[in-house]
Amino acid sequence: MKRKAKRIIPQLPKAPPTNLKNKGANLDGFGVNVPPDRFVVHIYFDQKDLAEFADVFLAEKELLQWKTGTGTLIRNWKVCAADWIFDHRQRMKRRSRLSPYCSESI
C-alpha cells in the first residue's frame, strides 16, 4: 500500500511585532499613560458604577505624585484604580457592618 504525501502549505514569514509606544499611538485607554487624562479616568470609574469617586481617586494619587506606598512610580493607572475601587468597596462594607443600623444576623 502506498503512502500519500503530506501537503505542506507554505507559511508566509511573520511580520515583526510593532511596538505601539514607538509609533506615537494614543494609548490613553490602556492605562499606561501616567498621569492619565481626567476624562479617561471618569469613563473608567463610570463603567465601574463609581463615577462620583473619580475625582477623589485623582486627587489622592496626585497628592502622592503617582507613586505607590513604597515610593515606586505607578506604571499602569488602571491597575492602581482597580485596587483603589476594591479597597473602597471593602471600606464601605465594613462601615455598613459596624453601623448600629446594620441588621445582619450573627
Buried (B, 14 or more C-beta within 10 A) or exposed (E): EEEEEEEEEEEEEEEEEEEEEEEEEEEBEEBBBEEBEEEBBBBBBEEBEBEEBBEEBBEEBEEEEBEEEEEEEBEBBBEBBBEBBEEBEEEEEEEEEEEEEEEEEE
